[in-house]
Amino acid sequence: MNFFRGVMGGQAAGPQPSGAETIQKLCDRVASSTLLEDRRDAVRALKSLSKKYRMEVGTQAMDHLINILQTDRSDSEILGYALDTLYNIICNDEEEEQDAVTSIPVSGKHKNVSIPDENAQKQADDLGAQFTDTFIQDPEHVTLLLTLLEEFDFHVRWPGVKLLTALLKNQGVQLQGIILVSPMGVSRLMDLLADSREVIRNDGLLLLQQLTKSNAAIQKIVAFENAFERLLDIITEEGSSDGGIVVEDCLLLLLNLLKNNSSNQNFFKEGSYIQRMKPWFEVGDDNSGWSAQKVTNLHLMLQLVRVMVSPVNSPGATASCQKSMYQCGLLQQLCTILMATGVPADILTETINTVSEVIRGSQVNQDYFASVNAPSNPPRPAIVVLLMSMVNERQPFVLRCAVLYCFQCFLYKNQKGQGEIVATLLPSTIDANSISAGQLLCGGLFSADSLSNWCAAVALAHALQDNLTQKEQLLRVQLATSLGKPPVSLLQQCTNILSQGSKVQTRVGLLMLLCTWINNCPIAVTHFLHNQENVPFLTAQISENLGEDERLVQGLCALLLGICIYYNDNSLENYTKEKLKQLIEKRIGKENFVEKLGFITKHELYSRAAQKPQPVFPSPEQMLFDHEFTKLVKELEGVITKAVHKSSEEEKKEEEVKKTLEQHDNIVTQYKELIREQDAQIQELKEQVDSMSSQKEQMQTTITQQLSQIQQHKDQYNILKLKLGKDNQSQSNSQGDGSQVNGLQTEELTQLREEVEELRKQHSLLQTQLGDKDAIINTLRSEAAQTAEGTAGSGSDNTELLKELEALRTQVQSQSAEISQLKTERQDLLRRAEAGPSDAVDSSDGSLDAAKMADLESRLAAQTSETERLKEEASSLSKGRSELEQQLASATSTVAILQTEKAKLQTEVQESKKEQDDLLMLLADQDQKIHSLKQRLKDLGETVEDEDDLDARDQTDEDEDEEDEEEDED
């Protein structure tokens, strides 16, 4: 213990050991001590020395500390000391290197200024990297550390998180590779976000920031571990933009996960997380309280929106995110901030940049932005308010750049917006009482501020980008330069300012505007060449030997002259293509012209502007090139070079080739149109053929039906002819037969009465049989309910009953047939009775009187009533038969149920018999074993009582007990 007192600061007699010796002794104690308390005290001492003697502790104690992590897992205190010690020797944070900081007074005031010794800081960084390499040399050490992070104990988990963060800062790529292949490595780290202790959760955010840097694979894993949901929940819990540093850490982690990762961006959009961003930008009306942290948070939130709609993303993904932002109201919220008052300048600038990329290339979003008005009196469009800031030289430079970018994005692939901007410059639409976008652009184009000139020229060039109609419309714009002088065109005024020798930035802007304007527009080229001063000015500019700054202007002049050659329609005799090339060859020289043209792409600022659409410049002086213009230069440089080098003969050949190609194209176009017409005709003919085929099939079907009807009519006609012939033959014999009608009817009626009487008897017999069957069915029911044996007997009776029922059914059917026959005969009798009186009158000349006729009718009526009654009896008989069938079905189902129960009982009996047989077998085996054991005991000389002896003894005991009871009773 004296040793530890010396180490921990106690005074000891004699010379003090050096730091290295003390650390060596502590390491020996850690390695050799068997008691956990001794090892814990030694590790605690190493922790206290690790900052002052970082080199010594790192070189001598690292292996021992790692061994502690592996072997003493059960003691959280020693694990915490070991992790803290490793963190101290690996971490390179400035607050840990306070020895290299000095305090000096500045300007007479006592101010603490941190001036770290660069060499010492570099050595510390190298030392941390060396120790990190040593630690991760064995990947199992990192796996061990990840395992320790699963410990819930605060003294283990928090130092582990800090240590892993320091390792990632020193050797991020190597650590990322090890964690990526470690089973559940990333998942364990994601669990830190769910820790209820804020310090661990917050340090976990810092750890994940380091882990996700520049590693798309880990970014995807973290995203699919529900990181977006957790981070957005934390941001909401912490107060969104009004939150603290934790919100900032969450936003930085979200930026790591989404930037340049299309998979995560798509997952973020599909998960409807864009909608959850809208409340972030709901700032109140009182915008006075903008803390530094709130500004930082909102700045990161705006960057997060820009990441989702960045121009470097795929067009489809960007368009989808832009649509979602409009539908959820996020764009509207951003425009509210844009037009609000009291917003800090850097937030306003970033908001403008964000709105720019949200509307870029999206027609719906661009239309909405065009409808936004500023809250002024009278209300003005937001575009006009922004342009006023752009051409105002008192506004911050970054804000003016942001407004220019917003205007460019508003016009990007927006021909409708381009037309609206150009329309504000035309004479017919100018409103003297209000400020329009066109007036602001013209004012900026010709102001004294070179930056305003450049911004206005570039903005106007974007209004003409890839829009031939607006290029031609802009030629109509006339400007009044001064009183008493005629107005001049906008094109002429631009060339006038160029010739006056203004600043380089102004001339570069005007030249970019002119090149964009006359590009691919022969009418604009003609207007430009129509001014006799323009071409001499360009050739003079190109041919001069000027300084470095003027080379860019010379290159742009060469580009403008080259466009005049390439898109020249030869409508002006003095400035045809050939004459312009001859002029270049005489005044400038072709090689010199091409060299001057090449100055543009070789310029440093050209390469910078070509990288991304947003105009970002360190200073106003470096604001020379526009991104879209760099595309135009790249497209035209080669074709202009070829056009200048071509001779007149080549030009003629090319013209001939072009004419030939045009002729061929015309011929091909004619043939294509002819083929289209023929295809249309063929299609129409096919449709006609299909319709005619269907009509033909319908007609054939109709003809077949008509032929069958004709054949039927023929057959009916033949039958009628045969009947007519028979009727003619029967008429000759009808006189002799008429006298016998009454006698025949009387005999037939008597026969019918007899048959009806017989039917009654049969009906009564059937009822008697039905009663017998009911009794049999009742008997069957009672017998089926008693026993299973009775079931078999009732089954046989049931079979007999079915046979009898079938016979009864046959009788009923025959009875029905007889009834039908009687009906038919009755109808015949009625017909004959109606026809009989007339025949009798004809044959006997009135021999029958009315009394006989009445008698006959009464007999027929009686017969009719008898027949009706017979029908009723037959229907009642059929009802009885149906009831009998129902009773028979119920009896059959009852029998089936009883048979099923009988089968179950038989199955149970068989199973019980089988179980009894098994038990008997087991008992026999048991008896055999007992007998064999008894025999073995007898062989060994033991006395074993047989069962008979035991029974006899039990009987004797029982007799004695009975005798004792009798004596007690006596």
Helices and strands as residue ranges (DSSP letters): H 2-7, H 19-32, H 36-49, H 54-71, H 76-90, G 94-96, G 98-100, H 118-136, H 139-148, H 154-170, H 172-181, H 185-190, G 191-194, H 198-211, H 216-222, I 223-227, H 228-237, G 240-242, H 245-258, H 262-270, G 275-281, H 292-308, H 315-327, H 330-339, H 345-359, H 363-371, E 373-374, E 380-381, H 382-390, H 397-411, H 415-423, G 427-429, H 437-445, H 450-464, H 468-474, E 478-479, E 488-489, H 490-499, H 504-518, H 522-530, H 534-543, H 548-566, H 577-587, H 590-602, H 604-609, G 620-622, H 627-645, H 648-738, H 741-786, H 788-844, H 850-939, H 947-969
